[in-house]
Amino acid sequence: MAFEHDIEKLVLIFRRRWNIPIVDALHRAPLKGARFVVLANQLGAPRESLATSLDALVQAGIVSRNPGYGHPLRPEYILTDFGLALGPAAARYVRVASELHAAKVAYRKWSAPLVTALAHGFTRFNEIQRGLPAITPRSLTLSLRLLESEEWVVRDADSTGSSRATYRLDRGGLRIARAAEALATALR
């Protein structure tokens, strides 16, 4: 039951590409807050995507607008208590993604949930799909191929020549899976 809950939380937090980098940036900020324009410049995020991610984080109770900060057209965002607890895990995930030179892959919607499923012993395509109930077969196929190209996942084909294959985590996948597990634990 905990695994399903963890996957559900990871899918929600990774639904928006900029969620984890935002939490990390706010966590590293001197006063655990930053203005919108500072976040946009620091992260290199498109303004519309950043605004959508911030709105989602506000709805999730991770980030809030700083009530003590002035102008409504230049908002400042701060971490809530829940966001402060999530900050160290987000920072670890961002650091591991950076060390693996895979930021574009690490923040995709299905990357963290997929490596988490593999870390929990789901090895065949249908098992993985059952472990990630919201994923479509096409999304799973594309995500597995992407993670294979990043050398996070290894596909072992069945030697009998059938189309059966198993998937397992490679060294990079194991590192990102541990960081994703820390995020899932912090999201509980």
Summary of the structure (lengths in Angstrom):
residues: 188
radius of gyration: 17.6
end to end distance: 12.4
largest distance: 67.5
contacts: 608
relative contact order: 0.16
helix: 60%
strand: 11%
